[in-house]
Amino acid sequence: MYMKKKSKIMAHIRRTRHIMMPSHRDYFDYSFFTQSTSHL
């Protein structure tokens, strides 16, 4: 269940990421990376 939800979120991120502008994408990647590492 958890993995399914996570993969769904990742798919959503992948889908929306290519829509964003490159500069926004870099910022999003960085913010998402720091967000995911803070949970560890």
Secondary structure as UniProt FT lines:
FT   HELIX           2..17
FT   TURN            18..19
FT   HELIX           22..38
//
